[in-house]
Amino acid sequence: MEFMSACGADNKCGISQNRVSGYCSKQKTERKTVKPFLKWAGGKGQLLGEIEKYYPFENKTITKYAEPFVGGGAVLFDILSKYDLDEVYISDINAELINAYCVIRDEIDELVETLSDMQNDFLSFDTDKRKIYYMQKRERFNCLKVHGGENSKIEKAAFMIFLNKTCFNGLFRVNKKGLFNVPMGAYKNPLICDERNLRAVSESLQRVTIVCGDYRESADFIDEHTFVYFDPPYRPITDTASFTAYTEHIFNDKKQMELAKFIDEMHRKSAKALISNSDPKNSNSEDNFFDQIYFPYKILQVEASRMINCNSDARGKIKELLISNF
């Protein structure tokens, strides 16, 4: 196959070299730009401006990226849009979330077709019929969570995306039995099948290792060439703000301390680590929990907005923490 330089196109086609180069650059940017395919409680889209300041890829010695609590993947997709890395590893303990990532990567055509049918059905109904349709899909999704096997993975991924786009506040919440229990939202014309972005996400995930499991499983991947971003379920900043139910597994203070010890181990492997969490000083200026368990590291307060809260009066600016070992 023969390739033509921008200068060659200038001479042969009468198009300026700058225009050709700009067009190629634009095509590359459009092809690689991706955004999260789910709305996710605690999503980091609003903090990317702060988080990207920690990206250590410019010196070319950090060539790997790991995100063991991937969630909605705002940081993941920002990095995939900007850098060509040798290896990328993501994981989460939420089996349905990881199934959705895998299906988008491996079964995108079937997923888009299924979501498109759901979108057409849902948008054609009035409110009462939408509620019935929503509850049917929620019940089916929960049935597949408990009894579904390999043959139901595309259907389950489609249901998860559908429910996320149509439920109240885009909130993923489960009860103690692990069943999704969020009611329908009030969106007039939700974009259930964002085909363009889903296909861009699929392309960006082709070389990504996707694991359903505990964050500790990332240890074998992480080394001195790795940047690791840890975004665990946040520690509640008040006694009543105890939402951690992304899965049926509760991430309490003991779990937070275990994570800190794991990060110490990764630090000894010379990996570069960034951790985010809530700032307990929002409600108690004497609460030094994170200062104590991350005392060797740098702790920065950043301002964030609570985007998902059942109480609209509780939404607003709060302080969060970015903790780094470099």
PyMOL commands that set and color helices and strands:
alter all, ss='L'
color gray80, all
select helices_A, chain A and resi 6-13+17-32+45-54+74-82+95-106+108-124+127-147+150-166+168-170+195-204+215-220+253-268+280-282+289-293+312-314
alter helices_A, ss='H'
color red, helices_A
select strands_A, chain A and resi 64-67+87-92+208-212+226-230+272-278+298-305+317-324
alter strands_A, ss='S'
color yellow, strands_A
deselect
rebuild
show_as cartoon
